[in-house]
Amino acid sequence: MKHLLAQRPIELGTDYFNGIGPIGNTAQFGRTGVPTVLGTVISLIIGIITIIGGLWFMFILITGGLEVMKSGDDKNGLESARRKIMTGVIGIVIIVSGLFLAQFVGSVLGLNILSPISFLTSLR
């Protein structure tokens, strides 16, 4: 007898129903539950945001440098390029100082905030 997917009852947590990608790989996490999966997701999000911020800084720095070369003797163009480069530098300083601040606050509180898996398991 042929069963369609909609006709087959599937219990949650069985091998038939897993998430997508590395987060849904139950062999990687075992059956430890939500703290491990949530910690992995938070780590992934923090890493992606940091990488995007670094790439944006590089983009702003390169385009600002090109504007400096293109401006020549134009004072307004040079000032605009200088503001663009300064905005990129301030942005990367905010990203790096945010990571350092999170690490510092975590060490003062005795928690490892930048490692969400150990942070979430310590809350149990």
C-alpha positions as CSV (number, residue, x, y, z in Angstrom):
1,M,0.0,0.0,0.0
2,K,1.4,3.4,-1.0
3,H,1.3,6.2,1.6
4,L,1.7,9.8,0.6
5,L,3.6,12.2,2.9
6,A,0.4,13.9,4.1
7,Q,-1.1,10.5,5.0
8,R,1.8,9.3,7.1
9,P,1.7,10.4,10.8
10,I,5.2,11.6,11.9
11,E,6.0,12.2,15.5
12,L,8.1,15.2,16.3
13,G,11.6,14.3,17.4
14,T,11.9,11.1,15.3
15,D,14.4,10.6,12.6
16,Y,11.8,11.5,9.9
17,F,11.4,15.1,11.2
18,N,14.6,17.1,11.6
19,G,15.5,20.6,10.9
20,I,17.3,21.9,7.8
21,G,21.1,22.2,7.6
22,P,23.6,21.8,10.4
23,I,21.0,23.0,13.0
24,G,18.7,20.1,12.2
25,N,21.5,17.5,12.4
26,T,20.6,15.6,15.6
27,A,23.8,13.5,15.4
28,Q,25.8,16.7,16.0
29,F,23.8,17.8,19.0
30,G,22.6,14.5,20.3
31,R,19.4,14.9,22.2
32,T,20.7,17.7,24.4
33,G,17.8,20.0,23.5
34,V,17.2,23.7,23.0
35,P,20.3,25.3,24.7
36,T,22.7,23.7,22.3
37,V,20.7,24.5,19.2
38,L,19.9,28.0,20.4
39,G,23.5,28.6,21.3
40,T,24.6,27.5,17.8
41,V,22.1,29.8,16.2
42,I,23.1,32.8,18.3
43,S,26.8,32.1,17.5
44,L,26.1,31.9,13.9
45,I,24.1,35.2,13.9
46,I,26.9,37.0,15.8
47,G,29.5,35.7,13.4
48,I,27.5,36.6,10.3
49,I,26.8,40.1,11.6
50,T,30.5,40.6,12.4
51,I,31.6,39.4,9.0
52,I,29.0,41.7,7.3
53,G,30.2,44.6,9.3
54,G,33.8,44.0,8.4
55,L,33.0,43.7,4.7
56,W,30.9,46.9,4.9
57,F,33.9,48.6,6.5
58,M,36.2,47.5,3.7
59,F,33.6,48.6,1.1
60,I,33.3,52.1,2.6
61,L,37.0,52.4,3.0
62,I,37.7,51.5,-0.6
63,T,35.0,53.7,-2.0
64,G,36.1,56.6,0.2
65,G,39.7,56.2,-1.0
66,L,38.5,56.2,-4.6
67,E,36.5,59.4,-3.9
68,V,39.7,61.0,-2.5
69,M,41.6,60.1,-5.6
70,K,38.7,61.3,-7.8
71,S,38.2,64.6,-6.0
72,G,41.5,66.2,-7.0
73,D,41.4,69.8,-6.0
74,D,37.7,69.8,-5.2
75,K,37.3,70.7,-1.5
76,N,33.7,69.5,-1.2
77,G,34.5,66.1,-2.8
78,L,37.5,65.7,-0.5
79,E,35.4,66.6,2.6
80,S,32.7,64.1,1.5
81,A,35.3,61.4,1.0
82,R,36.9,62.1,4.4
83,R,33.5,61.9,6.1
84,K,32.8,58.6,4.4
85,I,36.1,57.1,5.5
86,M,35.5,58.4,9.0
87,T,32.1,56.8,9.1
88,G,33.6,53.4,8.1
89,V,36.3,53.7,10.8
90,I,33.7,54.6,13.5
91,G,31.6,51.7,12.4
92,I,34.4,49.1,12.7
93,V,35.4,50.6,16.1
94,I,31.8,50.2,17.3
95,I,31.8,46.5,16.1
96,V,35.1,45.7,17.7
97,S,34.4,47.6,20.9
98,G,31.0,45.9,21.2
99,L,32.7,42.5,21.1
100,F,35.2,43.5,23.7
101,L,32.5,45.0,25.9
102,A,30.5,41.8,25.7
103,Q,33.6,39.9,26.7
104,F,34.3,42.3,29.6
105,V,30.8,42.2,30.9
106,G,30.8,38.5,30.7
107,S,34.0,38.2,32.6
108,V,32.8,40.6,35.3
109,L,29.5,38.6,35.7
110,G,31.3,35.3,35.5
111,L,29.5,34.2,32.3
112,N,30.9,33.5,28.9
113,I,28.5,35.6,26.8
114,L,30.3,35.2,23.5
115,S,30.0,31.4,23.8
116,P,26.2,31.1,24.0
117,I,26.2,27.3,24.4
118,S,28.1,27.4,27.7
119,F,26.1,30.5,28.7
120,L,22.7,28.9,28.1
121,T,23.7,25.6,29.7
122,S,24.9,27.5,32.8
123,L,21.4,29.0,33.2
124,R,19.8,25.6,33.9
